């Protein structure tokens, strides 16, 4: 494992070496990853294997596998209750969001009524779930009463969504180079920006410490960075090798991007909006997530069905 950024002498003396510290072997090919708030559980979606694997991060043991619902696409955890929301491609015309108890692993609810879904998000208060529907709308779902929904219509169907810190805005993207911003106080669309980047985006995420949105376009080998205060382009990062997923360090102004064809994870400075180094030694990395203390990341190696634990 090699990182191309050189640490200062003080950092070398004071911190543990960065890099891969462990590898977890799986049966199915991992895609999306999610780690819980205290870092004790890792949730692994395998779209091809049609399973969600739950791992104890202390022992690397698989403690449960969720199967039988279809191909999982996206994972979100409720911020205060032990509930995992999983969006499924399922049968054409009948996608669902399944709610799983993370303590008993029972199915608590199955949300339907969508045409085609992918990314989902939940606000930090845990009151609302947001599900873009490729039929051309954003479903805003009341957690306490999932049948109570607001449907916001779009001219170009949204595909993936993220909620800004503070819950004031939702940001959405699609395969038509659209970046949408929705005011969550009024549930109104407030801006639509043409990113001018071709292809289907794999991930949209809001930076932790700065007003920036990141939209990853794997086939274009680019990341669009938007200024969420002005709804304008801040920068486009090019010459990446199939950027697929991103996670932000909660303690530092850094982000980590998986590059599937580059077999690496690039390190971004979110202030300068530039690549400052890379972690290497991965095998077609896709999903990535990081712990809330900013010390550890998990990377899904789709090339050899493993999860790499990376010290940051």
NORKACOR-V18087 format. One record per residue. N is the residue number from 1. PSI is psi in degrees with one decimal (none if undefined). BURIAL is 1 if it has 24 or more other ideal C-beta (glycine too) atoms within 12 Angstrom, else 0. D_FIRST is the distance of its C-alpha to the first C-alpha in whole Angstrom. Layout:
N:PSI:BURIAL:D_FIRST + N:PSI:BURIAL:D_FIRST
//
This chain:
1:129.7:0:0 + 2:134.7:0:4 + 3:131.6:1:7 + 4:-4.7:0:10 + 5:130.8:1:12 + 6:130.3:0:14 + 7:153.6:0:15 + 8:165.5:0:19 + 9:-38.9:0:20 + 10:-39.9:0:21 + 11:-39.7:0:18 + 12:-34.6:0:16 + 13:-32.0:0:19 + 14:-21.6:0:20 + 15:157.4:0:17 + 16:151.6:0:14 + 17:140.7:0:11 + 18:154.0:1:9 + 19:-174.3:1:6 + 20:125.9:1:6 + 21:-12.0:1:9 + 22:158.7:0:11 + 23:132.0:1:12 + 24:127.2:1:16 + 25:137.1:0:18 + 26:165.1:1:21 + 27:-43.4:0:24 + 28:159.7:1:24 + 29:121.3:1:22 + 30:147.3:1:20 + 31:-81.1:1:21 + 32:147.9:1:22 + 33:153.0:1:21 + 34:132.8:1:23 + 35:144.4:1:22 + 36:174.4:1:26 + 37:-40.0:0:27 + 38:4.4:0:26 + 39:13.8:1:23 + 40:-17.7:0:24 + 41:136.1:1:24 + 42:131.2:1:22 + 43:125.9:1:24 + 44:115.8:1:23 + 45:133.6:1:25 + 46:101.4:1:25 + 47:-44.7:1:27 + 48:-37.5:0:28 + 49:-5.6:1:28 + 50:50.8:1:30 + 51:158.0:1:29 + 52:120.3:1:28 + 53:134.9:1:26 + 54:124.4:1:26 + 55:136.0:1:23 + 56:115.0:0:24 + 57:-17.1:1:21 + 58:-37.6:0:22 + 59:-8.7:0:22 + 60:14.9:1:20 + 61:141.3:0:24 + 62:119.8:1:25 + 63:-16.5:0:28 + 64:152.0:1:30 + 65:126.0:1:30 + 66:121.1:1:32 + 67:169.1:1:33 + 68:9.1:0:37 + 69:-9.1:1:37 + 70:-158.6:1:35 + 71:112.5:1:32 + 72:137.6:1:30 + 73:-42.2:1:29 + 74:149.5:1:28 + 75:134.3:1:28 + 76:144.6:1:30 + 77:140.6:1:31 + 78:136.7:1:34 + 79:-23.0:1:34 + 80:-15.8:0:36 + 81:155.2:0:37 + 82:61.1:0:35 + 83:135.1:1:35 + 84:128.0:1:32 + 85:128.6:1:34 + 86:123.5:1:32 + 87:137.9:1:33 + 88:139.6:1:34 + 89:-43.6:1:35 + 90:-153.3:1:37 + 91:145.7:0:41 + 92:131.3:0:41 + 93:-0.7:0:44 + 94:53.0:0:43 + 95:156.4:1:39 + 96:162.2:1:39 + 97:121.0:1:37 + 98:134.6:1:37 + 99:121.3:1:37 + 100:138.0:1:36 + 101:128.2:0:36 + 102:0.7:1:33 + 103:-42.5:0:35 + 104:-16.4:0:37 + 105:16.6:1:36 + 106:151.7:0:39 + 107:117.4:0:40 + 108:-31.2:0:41 + 109:156.6:1:42 + 110:116.5:1:42 + 111:127.8:1:42 + 112:-166.2:1:44 + 113:17.4:0:46 + 114:162.6:1:43 + 115:-47.8:1:43 + 116:119.0:1:39 + 117:162.2:1:36 + 118:-91.2:1:33 + 119:146.0:1:31 + 120:161.9:1:33 + 121:156.1:1:33 + 122:143.3:1:35 + 123:164.4:1:36 + 124:-17.6:0:35 + 125:-14.1:0:38 + 126:17.0:0:38 + 127:-27.3:0:41 + 128:144.1:1:40 + 129:139.0:1:38 + 130:124.8:1:38 + 131:102.5:1:37 + 132:137.3:1:38 + 133:127.1:1:40 + 134:-4.3:1:40 + 135:-11.4:0:43 + 136:30.9:1:43 + 137:163.6:1:43 + 138:120.0:1:41 + 139:121.2:1:42 + 140:111.5:1:43 + 141:127.5:1:43 + 142:122.2:0:44 + 143:-39.6:1:42 + 144:-22.4:0:46 + 145:82.3:0:48 + 146:-18.1:1:45 + 147:-14.2:0:48 + 148:110.8:0:49 + 149:147.0:1:47 + 150:132.5:0:47 + 151:113.2:0:47 + 152:122.4:1:46 + 153:146.9:0:46 + 154:149.6:1:45 + 155:-37.2:0:46 + 156:122.1:1:42 + 157:130.8:1:41 + 158:158.4:1:37 + 159:-38.8:1:35 + 160:157.5:1:32 + 161:150.7:1:33 + 162:154.0:1:31 + 163:131.6:1:33 + 164:151.9:1:33 + 165:134.9:0:33 + 166:-9.8:0:37 + 167:17.2:0:37 + 168:-28.5:0:40 + 169:148.7:1:38 + 170:139.9:1:37 + 171:134.5:1:35 + 172:157.2:1:35 + 173:162.9:1:33 + 174:-177.2:1:34 + 175:9.8:1:34 + 176:25.3:1:37 + 177:31.3:1:35 + 178:136.7:1:37 + 179:114.3:1:35 + 180:145.5:1:38 + 181:127.9:1:39 + 182:129.7:1:41 + 183:117.8:0:43 + 184:-9.6:1:42 + 185:-35.4:0:46 + 186:-9.7:0:48 + 187:42.6:0:46 + 188:144.1:0:46 + 189:122.8:1:44 + 190:-20.1:0:44 + 191:149.4:1:42 + 192:123.8:0:41 + 193:135.8:1:39 + 194:112.7:0:38 + 195:-17.9:1:34 + 196:23.4:0:35 + 197:123.4:1:32 + 198:157.3:0:33 + 199:169.6:1:31 + 200:124.9:1:30 + 201:144.5:1:28 + 202:-29.5:1:26 + 203:143.1:1:25 + 204:135.1:1:27 + 205:147.7:1:26 + 206:134.6:1:28 + 207:154.4:1:26 + 208:-42.8:1:26 + 209:5.4:0:28 + 210:153.1:1:29 + 211:73.1:1:32 + 212:143.1:1:30 + 213:139.4:1:29 + 214:125.4:1:26 + 215:121.2:1:27 + 216:129.8:1:24 + 217:96.4:1:26 + 218:-45.2:1:23 + 219:-24.9:0:26 + 220:-9.2:1:27 + 221:37.7:1:23 + 222:156.4:1:24 + 223:124.1:1:24 + 224:128.1:1:28 + 225:118.8:1:28 + 226:141.6:1:32 + 227:113.8:1:33 + 228:-8.7:1:35 + 229:-28.8:0:38 + 230:-10.7:0:39 + 231:41.2:1:38 + 232:161.5:0:37 + 233:133.9:1:34 + 234:-45.7:1:32 + 235:155.8:1:29 + 236:122.4:1:28 + 237:123.5:1:24 + 238:178.4:0:24 + 239:27.0:0:22 + 240:162.7:1:19 + 241:81.3:1:18 + 242:66.7:1:20 + 243:130.8:1:19 + 244:-40.0:1:20 + 245:161.8:1:20 + 246:146.2:1:19 + 247:151.5:1:19 + 248:139.0:1:20 + 249:123.0:1:20 + 250:-17.0:1:23 + 251:-18.0:0:23 + 252:160.9:0:22 + 253:57.6:0:22 + 254:151.0:1:19 + 255:157.2:1:18 + 256:126.5:1:15 + 257:127.0:1:16 + 258:134.7:1:15 + 259:103.3:1:15 + 260:-48.2:1:16 + 261:-18.6:0:17 + 262:-8.6:1:14 + 263:42.2:1:11 + 264:168.6:1:10 + 265:119.6:1:11 + 266:145.7:1:13 + 267:123.8:1:14 + 268:139.2:1:18 + 269:118.0:1:20 + 270:-10.4:1:23 + 271:-49.8:0:26 + 272:-12.9:0:25 + 273:50.9:1:24 + 274:156.7:0:21 + 275:123.7:1:18 + 276:-1.5:1:16 + 277:178.4:1:13 + 278:148.7:1:10 + 279:136.0:1:7 + 280:171.3:1:5 + 281:18.7:1:5 + 282:171.2:1:8 + 283:95.2:1:12 + 284:62.7:1:15 + 285:141.9:1:14 + 286:-91.5:1:17 + 287:150.3:1:18 + 288:144.6:1:17 + 289:161.1:1:18 + 290:154.4:1:18 + 291:158.6:1:20 + 292:-20.6:0:23 + 293:-0.5:0:22 + 294:14.5:1:19 + 295:-21.9:0:17 + 296:146.3:1:15 + 297:156.6:1:14 + 298:135.3:1:14 + 299:129.9:1:13 + 300:113.5:1:15 + 301:102.6:1:14 + 302:-14.0:1:17 + 303:-25.9:0:17 + 304:16.3:0:16 + 305:49.7:1:18 + 306:162.7:1:15 + 307:124.8:1:14 + 308:129.0:1:11 + 309:124.0:1:12 + 310:123.9:1:10 + 311:129.0:1:11 + 312:none:1:12
//
